[in-house]
Amino acid sequence: MNTFFYYAYIAAAMNYRPYCYILLFLLVPALSVTAQKTFDFNATCRQAYKEIIQLKLENGQRLLNAEKEQHPDNLIPYFLENYIDLFTLFFNEDPAEYKKRINNLDERLKLMNTGPENSPFYLYTKSVLHFQWAAIRIKFGDRWDAGWDFRRSFLQAKDNGKEWPSFSPNGLYYGAMQMVTATIPDGYKWLSNLLGMKGNMKAGMQRVKQFLQGTDEWAQLFHEEAIFYYCYLQFYINNDKKGVADFIAQQQLDVVNNNLFAYLAANLSINNQQAEKAKQVLEARNRSAGYLVTPIWDLEMGYAKLNHLEPDAAIYFENFLRDFKGKFYVKDVLLKLSWHYYLQGDQAKADWYRKEIAKRGNTDTDADKLAQKESKSTRWPNRLLLQARLLNDGGYHREALRLLHGKTTAGFALVEDRLEFAYRVGRLYDDLGVDDDAIVFYKDAIAIGENRKEYFAARAALHIGFIYEERKDKQAAISWFEKCISMKDHDFKNSLDQRAKSGIGRCKE
């Protein structure tokens, strides 16, 4: 029997009313303490959230500590601490930090369970915790647990939306998860079927946009976070790269003092063939003490520099490898360093970095898989095609085209070089807006490489699909997206299939 109840019972039995009253007086506050947990997103918590979302993690933690001391029953500080774990672990991938923080999810979920069930934050906080840890677990190779966390987040967001339809933040996370689930490539379709999730691209994006354009207090508070998710969803799933670039410019995002936005702008610029823009953002970002310290900045600058064939690119990649504790993109960086030294004429260093690829990192990303495959090759890329490829990736299309001027497919002795040449010229014409010529070379690439393991043919079909989608010829676009998916056993299979599937989804809306 509970001690309080025991002594209250004895006092009552002995008719010691004064003692009974005293004990009941002590008991009632003790019970009420456990019943007074709250989800209070007060001014201190809002300021802490704003600091954290800008990657000013130290400032955010100080504010959360003060709030926990002043209002120990407020659960929001513990919820917001999960954002600190997310950014620290996702960007830095330090196994020691992961081991130290891995139990935080269960502890925070237990805390959220003590909150009032008649609050929209009761399910919302748990959904976000699961969503964030799904992303973290993927980075550390815990895919099965990540899948279950994603499922829990998906279902909790769905249920919370039904119970609290006017609580706008539901739309951001549930919408994002609907879009991701709808475009899971066939290679992972078994997982979504097993976990019982069904996505919808159009409905998902409508939810995300509705939240982003909202004017209530939550839409305003979480606006910067919504921008981050919206840009990545539009960029990768809706393939609206120009629209995202325009959106970032129109929103006048603070890419100097908000380091999350600096990462967003730099990373998407690199992946949108805008190396110059990426370098500008990276060089201008605020580097004051208090921001998250991460080697990701060196990684991004290394890519941007290499894509203009700049001789100091190696410095940034080597800094990244020295400081990074994780495994994602390590093989790809080693590959890029081997290319860099190969093009610089330092074959000894090129050979050394190529040998290192097999020893380090993992193959969880398509880029790392390709690096692992290349490390086993006995030949080096065609120097001219490699230079053109890197310049094209950086957005220096005319420089790349000048390198290839006067060359023909027949001028390359090896079939893999003929394939890459056809794709590269097609891609350059595509990027320069000369679509008809691009399609001719893309079709050449498909004819040469449709049954080969290089990704060039599948990517050529994907880009022809993009061209026809842009022309509003949806049936033609769908046929080329399906052509991309139909090609088997090639590099980047899952990611290219996902992009093609997204294209089919857009064209069928």
C-alpha positions as CSV (number, residue, x, y, z in Angstrom):
1,M,0.0,0.0,0.0
2,N,1.2,3.5,-0.8
3,T,2.8,5.1,2.4
4,F,0.5,8.1,2.2
5,F,-2.6,6.0,2.0
6,Y,-1.4,3.7,4.8
7,Y,-0.9,6.5,7.3
8,A,-4.2,8.2,6.3
9,Y,-6.0,4.9,6.8
10,I,-4.5,4.4,10.3
11,A,-5.3,7.9,11.4
12,A,-8.8,7.6,10.2
13,A,-9.2,4.3,12.0
14,M,-8.0,5.7,15.3
15,N,-10.2,8.8,14.8
16,Y,-7.1,11.1,14.9
17,R,-8.8,13.7,12.7
18,P,-6.1,16.4,13.0
19,Y,-3.4,14.0,11.8
20,C,-5.7,12.8,9.1
21,Y,-6.3,16.3,7.8
22,I,-2.6,17.0,7.8
23,L,-1.8,13.8,5.9
24,L,-4.5,14.5,3.4
25,F,-3.2,18.0,3.0
26,L,0.2,16.6,2.2
27,L,-1.2,14.0,-0.1
28,V,-3.3,16.2,-2.3
29,P,-0.4,18.4,-3.5
30,A,1.7,15.3,-4.1
31,L,-1.0,13.9,-6.4
32,S,-1.6,17.2,-8.1
33,V,2.1,17.6,-9.0
34,T,2.0,14.6,-11.2
35,A,-1.2,15.8,-12.8
36,Q,0.1,19.3,-13.7
37,K,2.5,18.4,-16.5
38,T,1.9,20.9,-19.3
39,F,2.8,21.6,-22.9
40,D,3.5,25.3,-22.6
41,F,5.2,26.8,-25.6
42,N,5.9,30.0,-23.7
43,A,8.1,32.9,-24.7
44,T,11.3,31.2,-23.4
45,C,10.6,28.0,-25.3
46,R,9.8,29.9,-28.5
47,Q,13.1,31.8,-28.2
48,A,15.0,28.6,-27.5
49,Y,13.4,27.0,-30.6
50,K,14.4,29.9,-32.8
51,E,18.0,29.6,-31.6
52,I,18.1,25.9,-32.2
53,I,16.5,26.1,-35.7
54,Q,19.3,28.5,-36.6
55,L,21.9,25.9,-35.3
56,K,22.7,28.1,-32.3
57,L,22.5,25.0,-30.2
58,E,24.4,26.3,-27.1
59,N,22.1,29.4,-26.8
60,G,19.1,27.1,-27.2
61,Q,20.2,24.7,-24.6
62,R,20.9,27.5,-22.1
63,L,17.3,28.8,-22.5
64,L,15.9,25.3,-22.2
65,N,17.9,24.7,-19.0
66,A,16.5,28.0,-17.5
67,E,13.0,27.0,-18.5
68,K,13.3,23.6,-16.9
69,E,14.5,25.1,-13.7
70,Q,11.8,27.8,-13.6
71,H,8.9,25.6,-14.8
72,P,9.8,21.9,-14.1
73,D,6.4,20.6,-15.2
74,N,6.7,22.1,-18.7
75,L,7.4,19.3,-21.2
76,I,8.2,21.5,-24.2
77,P,11.9,22.0,-23.2
78,Y,12.4,18.2,-23.3
79,F,10.7,18.0,-26.6
80,L,12.9,20.8,-28.0
81,E,16.1,19.1,-26.7
82,N,15.3,16.4,-29.3
83,Y,16.0,19.0,-32.0
84,I,19.5,19.4,-30.6
85,D,20.0,15.7,-30.8
86,L,18.7,15.6,-34.3
87,F,21.1,18.3,-35.6
88,T,24.1,17.1,-33.7
89,L,23.7,13.5,-34.7
90,F,22.4,14.0,-38.2
91,F,25.2,16.4,-39.3
92,N,28.1,15.0,-37.4
93,E,27.3,11.2,-37.2
94,D,29.6,10.7,-34.2
95,P,29.1,7.1,-32.9
96,A,30.2,8.2,-29.4
97,E,27.5,10.9,-29.3
98,Y,24.9,8.4,-30.7
99,K,25.7,5.9,-28.0
100,K,25.4,8.6,-25.3
101,R,22.1,10.0,-26.6
102,I,20.4,6.8,-27.9
103,N,18.2,6.4,-24.8
104,N,16.9,9.9,-25.0
105,L,14.0,8.9,-27.3
106,D,12.5,6.5,-24.8
107,E,13.0,8.9,-21.9
108,R,11.4,11.7,-23.8
109,L,8.5,9.6,-24.9
110,K,7.8,8.6,-21.3
111,L,7.8,12.3,-20.4
112,M,5.4,13.1,-23.2
113,N,3.1,10.4,-22.0
114,T,2.7,12.2,-18.7
115,G,1.3,15.3,-20.5
116,P,-2.3,16.1,-20.8
117,E,-4.1,13.9,-23.3
118,N,-6.5,16.7,-24.1
119,S,-3.8,18.7,-25.8
120,P,-2.9,18.5,-29.5
121,F,0.8,18.4,-28.4
122,Y,0.2,15.0,-26.7
123,L,0.4,13.0,-30.0
124,Y,2.2,15.7,-32.0
125,T,5.3,15.8,-29.8
126,K,5.6,12.0,-29.9
127,S,5.1,12.0,-33.7
128,V,7.9,14.5,-34.2
129,L,10.2,12.6,-31.8
130,H,9.8,9.4,-33.8
131,F,10.2,11.2,-37.1
132,Q,13.5,12.8,-36.0
133,W,14.9,9.6,-34.6
134,A,14.0,7.8,-37.8
135,A,16.3,10.3,-39.6
136,I,19.0,9.8,-37.0
137,R,18.8,6.0,-37.1
138,I,19.2,5.9,-40.8
139,K,22.5,7.8,-40.5
140,F,23.8,5.2,-38.1
141,G,22.6,2.2,-40.1
142,D,19.7,1.2,-37.9
143,R,17.3,0.9,-40.8
144,W,14.8,-1.5,-39.3
145,D,14.3,0.7,-36.2
146,A,14.2,3.7,-38.4
147,G,11.4,2.1,-40.4
148,W,9.4,1.5,-37.2
149,D,10.0,5.0,-35.9
150,F,8.8,6.4,-39.3
151,R,5.6,4.2,-39.1
152,R,4.9,5.4,-35.5
153,S,5.4,9.0,-36.5
154,F,3.2,8.5,-39.6
155,L,0.3,6.9,-37.7
156,Q,0.5,9.4,-34.8
157,A,0.4,12.4,-37.1
158,K,-2.5,10.9,-38.9
159,D,-4.4,10.2,-35.7
160,N,-3.6,13.6,-34.3
161,G,-4.9,15.2,-37.5
162,K,-8.3,13.4,-37.0
163,E,-8.5,14.4,-33.4
164,W,-7.3,18.0,-33.8
165,P,-8.0,19.0,-37.4
166,S,-7.5,22.7,-36.7
167,F,-4.0,22.1,-35.2
168,S,-2.0,23.2,-38.2
169,P,1.5,21.7,-37.4
170,N,0.0,18.3,-38.2
171,G,-0.1,19.2,-41.8
172,L,3.7,19.8,-42.1
173,Y,4.9,16.4,-40.8
174,Y,2.0,14.3,-42.0
175,G,2.1,15.9,-45.5
176,A,5.9,15.4,-45.8
177,M,5.5,11.8,-44.8
178,Q,2.7,11.2,-47.3
179,M,5.0,12.5,-50.1
180,V,7.9,10.4,-49.1
181,T,5.8,7.3,-48.7
182,A,4.2,7.8,-52.1
183,T,7.6,7.8,-53.8
184,I,9.4,4.9,-52.1
185,P,11.3,3.1,-54.8
186,D,10.4,-0.5,-55.7
187,G,13.6,-1.7,-54.0
188,Y,12.1,-0.6,-50.6
189,K,8.4,-1.1,-51.4
190,W,8.3,-4.2,-49.2
191,L,9.0,-2.0,-46.2
192,S,6.1,0.4,-46.7
193,N,3.8,-2.5,-47.4
194,L,5.0,-4.3,-44.2
195,L,4.6,-1.2,-42.2
196,G,1.1,-0.5,-43.5
197,M,1.7,3.0,-44.9
198,K,0.1,4.5,-48.0
199,G,1.2,7.9,-49.4
200,N,-0.3,10.5,-51.6
201,M,2.0,13.1,-53.3
202,K,-0.6,15.6,-54.2
203,A,-2.4,15.6,-50.8
204,G,0.9,15.6,-49.0
205,M,2.2,18.7,-50.8
206,Q,-1.2,20.4,-50.3
207,R,-0.8,19.9,-46.5
208,V,2.8,21.2,-46.5
209,K,1.9,24.3,-48.6
210,Q,-1.2,25.0,-46.5
211,F,0.9,25.1,-43.4
212,L,3.7,27.1,-45.0
213,Q,1.2,29.7,-46.1
214,G,-0.7,29.7,-42.8
215,T,-1.0,32.7,-40.5
216,D,-1.8,31.2,-37.2
217,E,0.6,31.3,-34.3
218,W,2.0,27.8,-35.0
219,A,2.5,28.5,-38.7
220,Q,4.5,31.6,-37.8
221,L,6.5,29.8,-35.1
222,F,7.5,26.8,-37.2
223,H,7.8,28.8,-40.5
224,E,11.6,28.4,-40.8
225,E,11.3,24.6,-40.2
226,A,8.5,24.4,-42.8
227,I,10.6,26.2,-45.4
228,F,13.4,23.7,-44.9
229,Y,11.1,20.7,-45.5
230,Y,9.2,22.4,-48.3
231,C,12.4,23.2,-50.2
232,Y,13.7,19.6,-50.1
233,L,10.4,18.1,-51.0
234,Q,9.9,20.4,-53.9
235,F,13.5,19.9,-55.1
236,Y,13.8,16.1,-54.9
237,I,10.2,14.8,-55.2
238,N,8.5,17.5,-57.3
239,N,11.7,18.2,-59.3
240,D,11.1,21.9,-59.1
241,K,14.7,23.0,-58.9
242,K,14.2,26.4,-60.5
243,G,11.1,27.0,-58.3
244,V,13.0,26.3,-55.2
245,A,15.9,28.6,-56.2
246,D,13.4,31.3,-56.9
247,F,11.6,30.6,-53.6
248,I,14.8,31.0,-51.6
249,A,15.5,34.3,-53.3
250,Q,12.0,35.6,-52.9
251,Q,11.8,34.7,-49.3
252,Q,15.0,36.6,-48.6
253,L,16.2,33.9,-46.3
254,D,18.9,34.8,-43.9
255,V,21.6,32.5,-45.1
256,V,24.3,34.4,-43.1
257,N,23.0,34.2,-39.5
258,N,20.7,31.2,-39.8
259,N,23.2,28.3,-40.4
260,L,20.4,25.8,-41.2
261,F,19.4,28.1,-44.1
262,A,23.0,28.4,-45.1
263,Y,23.3,24.7,-45.3
264,L,20.0,24.5,-47.2
265,A,21.1,27.1,-49.8
266,A,24.6,25.7,-50.2
267,N,23.6,22.1,-50.4
268,L,20.7,22.6,-52.9
269,S,22.9,25.0,-55.0
270,I,25.5,22.2,-55.3
271,N,22.9,19.7,-56.3
272,N,21.4,22.3,-58.7
273,Q,24.7,22.9,-60.6
274,Q,25.3,26.3,-58.9
275,A,28.7,25.9,-57.5
276,E,29.4,29.6,-57.5
277,K,26.3,30.3,-55.5
278,A,27.2,27.6,-53.0
279,K,30.7,29.1,-52.5
280,Q,29.2,32.5,-51.9
281,V,26.9,31.2,-49.2
282,L,29.5,29.1,-47.5
283,E,32.0,31.9,-47.4
284,A,29.5,34.5,-46.1
285,R,27.9,32.4,-43.3
286,N,28.2,33.5,-39.7
287,R,31.0,31.4,-38.0
288,S,30.6,32.9,-34.5
289,A,31.0,30.7,-31.4
290,G,27.8,29.0,-30.4
291,Y,26.8,27.6,-33.7
292,L,26.9,23.8,-34.3
293,V,30.5,22.9,-35.2
294,T,30.3,20.4,-38.1
295,P,32.7,19.2,-40.8
296,I,29.8,19.3,-43.3
297,W,30.8,22.8,-44.2
298,D,34.2,21.5,-45.5
299,L,32.3,18.7,-47.4
300,E,30.1,21.2,-49.2
301,M,32.9,23.6,-50.0
302,G,35.0,20.7,-51.3
303,Y,32.2,19.7,-53.8
304,A,31.8,23.3,-54.9
305,K,35.5,23.8,-55.5
306,L,36.0,20.5,-57.3
307,N,33.2,21.2,-59.6
308,H,35.2,24.2,-60.9
309,L,38.4,22.1,-61.0
310,E,40.0,24.5,-58.4
311,P,43.3,23.3,-57.0
312,D,42.4,23.9,-53.3
313,A,39.4,21.5,-53.4
314,A,41.5,18.8,-51.7
315,I,42.1,20.9,-48.6
316,Y,38.4,20.9,-47.8
317,F,37.9,17.3,-48.5
318,E,40.9,16.3,-46.4
319,N,39.7,18.5,-43.5
320,F,36.3,16.7,-43.7
321,L,37.9,13.3,-43.6
322,R,40.1,14.4,-40.6
323,D,37.2,15.7,-38.5
324,F,34.2,13.6,-39.6
325,K,33.3,10.7,-37.3
326,G,30.5,9.2,-39.5
327,K,30.3,7.0,-42.6
328,F,28.0,8.7,-45.0
329,Y,29.7,10.1,-48.1
330,V,33.2,9.1,-46.9
331,K,33.7,6.8,-49.9
332,D,32.4,9.4,-52.2
333,V,34.8,12.0,-50.8
334,L,37.7,9.6,-51.2
335,L,36.7,9.0,-54.8
336,K,36.5,12.8,-55.4
337,L,40.0,13.2,-53.9
338,S,41.3,10.4,-56.2
339,W,39.8,12.3,-59.2
340,H,41.2,15.6,-58.0
341,Y,44.8,14.3,-57.8
342,Y,44.4,12.3,-61.0
343,L,43.5,15.5,-62.8
344,Q,46.3,17.3,-61.1
345,G,48.8,14.8,-62.4
346,D,49.6,13.3,-59.0
347,Q,49.0,9.6,-59.8
348,A,50.6,8.4,-56.5
349,K,48.1,10.3,-54.4
350,A,45.3,9.4,-56.8
351,D,46.1,5.7,-56.4
352,W,46.4,6.0,-52.6
353,Y,42.9,7.6,-52.2
354,R,41.4,5.0,-54.5
355,K,42.7,2.2,-52.4
356,E,41.3,3.9,-49.3
357,I,37.8,3.8,-50.6
358,A,37.4,0.0,-49.8
359,K,38.7,0.5,-46.2
360,R,36.5,3.4,-45.0
361,G,32.8,4.5,-44.9
362,N,29.8,2.5,-45.9
363,T,27.6,2.0,-49.0
364,D,24.3,3.3,-47.7
365,T,24.1,6.1,-50.3
366,D,24.2,5.6,-54.0
367,A,27.2,7.9,-54.3
368,D,29.1,5.7,-51.9
369,K,28.1,2.6,-53.7
370,L,29.4,4.0,-56.9
371,A,32.7,5.0,-55.3
372,Q,33.0,1.4,-53.9
373,K,32.5,0.0,-57.4
374,E,35.0,2.4,-58.9
375,S,37.6,1.5,-56.4
376,K,37.7,-2.0,-57.8
377,S,38.2,-0.8,-61.3
378,T,41.6,-1.3,-63.0
379,R,41.1,1.8,-65.3
380,W,40.8,5.5,-64.7
381,P,38.1,7.7,-66.2
382,N,38.8,9.4,-69.5
383,R,40.4,12.7,-68.4
384,L,38.5,14.9,-70.8
385,L,35.1,13.4,-69.9
386,L,35.9,13.6,-66.2
387,Q,36.7,17.3,-66.5
388,A,33.5,17.9,-68.6
389,R,31.5,16.0,-66.0
390,L,32.7,18.0,-63.0
391,L,32.3,21.3,-64.8
392,N,28.8,20.3,-65.8
393,D,28.0,19.4,-62.3
394,G,29.1,22.8,-61.1
395,G,27.0,24.7,-63.7
396,Y,29.9,25.7,-65.9
397,H,28.1,24.3,-69.0
398,R,29.8,26.3,-71.7
399,E,33.2,25.6,-70.3
400,A,32.4,21.9,-70.4
401,L,31.0,22.0,-73.9
402,R,34.1,23.8,-75.2
403,L,36.2,20.9,-73.9
404,L,34.1,18.5,-75.9
405,H,33.8,20.6,-79.0
406,G,34.7,18.7,-82.2
407,K,34.5,15.3,-80.5
408,T,32.1,12.5,-81.6
409,T,30.9,9.3,-80.1
410,A,32.9,7.3,-82.6
411,G,36.0,9.1,-81.4
412,F,36.1,7.1,-78.2
413,A,37.5,3.6,-78.3
414,L,35.8,2.2,-75.2
415,V,32.1,1.6,-75.1
416,E,31.8,3.1,-71.6
417,D,33.4,6.3,-72.9
418,R,31.1,6.5,-75.9
419,L,28.1,6.0,-73.5
420,E,29.3,8.7,-71.1
421,F,30.1,11.1,-74.0
422,A,26.6,10.7,-75.4
423,Y,25.0,11.3,-72.0
424,R,27.3,14.2,-71.2
425,V,26.6,16.1,-74.4
426,G,22.9,15.5,-74.0
427,R,23.0,16.8,-70.5
428,L,24.9,19.9,-71.5
429,Y,22.5,20.7,-74.2
430,D,19.7,20.1,-71.8
431,D,21.1,22.4,-69.2
432,L,21.6,25.1,-71.9
433,G,18.0,24.8,-73.0
434,V,18.7,23.2,-76.4
435,D,16.1,20.4,-75.8
436,D,15.9,18.8,-79.2
437,D,19.6,18.3,-79.5
438,A,19.6,17.0,-75.9
439,I,17.0,14.4,-76.7
440,V,19.1,13.1,-79.7
441,F,22.2,12.6,-77.5
442,Y,20.1,11.1,-74.7
443,K,18.6,8.6,-77.0
444,D,22.1,7.7,-78.2
445,A,23.1,7.1,-74.6
446,I,20.1,4.8,-74.1
447,A,20.9,2.8,-77.2
448,I,24.5,2.3,-76.1
449,G,23.9,1.7,-72.4
450,E,20.4,0.4,-71.8
451,N,21.7,-3.0,-70.8
452,R,24.8,-1.9,-69.0
453,K,25.5,-1.2,-65.3
454,E,26.4,2.4,-65.7
455,Y,23.6,4.8,-64.7
456,F,23.9,7.0,-67.8
457,A,21.2,5.4,-69.9
458,A,18.6,5.3,-67.1
459,R,19.4,9.0,-66.3
460,A,19.1,9.9,-69.9
461,A,15.6,8.4,-70.0
462,L,14.7,10.3,-66.8
463,H,15.8,13.6,-68.3
464,I,13.9,13.0,-71.5
465,G,10.9,12.5,-69.2
466,F,11.6,15.8,-67.5
467,I,11.8,17.6,-70.9
468,Y,8.4,16.2,-72.0
469,E,6.9,17.0,-68.6
470,E,8.1,20.6,-69.0
471,R,6.5,20.6,-72.4
472,K,3.2,19.5,-70.8
473,D,3.3,16.3,-72.9
474,K,2.4,14.1,-69.9
475,Q,1.9,10.8,-71.8
476,A,5.3,11.1,-73.4
477,A,6.8,12.0,-70.1
478,I,5.3,9.0,-68.4
479,S,6.6,6.6,-71.0
480,W,10.1,7.9,-70.6
481,F,9.9,7.7,-66.8
482,E,8.7,4.1,-67.1
483,K,11.6,3.5,-69.5
484,C,13.9,4.7,-66.7
485,I,12.3,2.4,-64.2
486,S,12.4,-0.6,-66.6
487,M,16.2,-0.6,-66.7
488,K,17.6,-3.1,-64.3
489,D,20.7,-3.5,-62.2
490,H,22.5,-0.2,-62.8
491,D,24.1,2.3,-60.5
492,F,21.8,4.7,-58.6
493,K,18.9,2.3,-59.3
494,N,16.8,3.2,-56.2
495,S,17.3,7.0,-56.3
496,L,16.6,7.2,-60.1
497,D,13.6,5.0,-59.8
498,Q,12.3,7.2,-57.0
499,R,12.7,10.3,-59.1
500,A,11.0,8.6,-62.1
501,K,8.1,7.5,-59.9
502,S,7.7,11.0,-58.6
503,G,7.5,12.2,-62.2
504,I,4.8,9.7,-63.0
505,G,2.9,10.8,-59.9
506,R,3.1,14.4,-61.0
507,C,2.0,13.7,-64.5
508,K,-1.0,11.7,-63.3
509,E,-2.3,14.4,-61.0
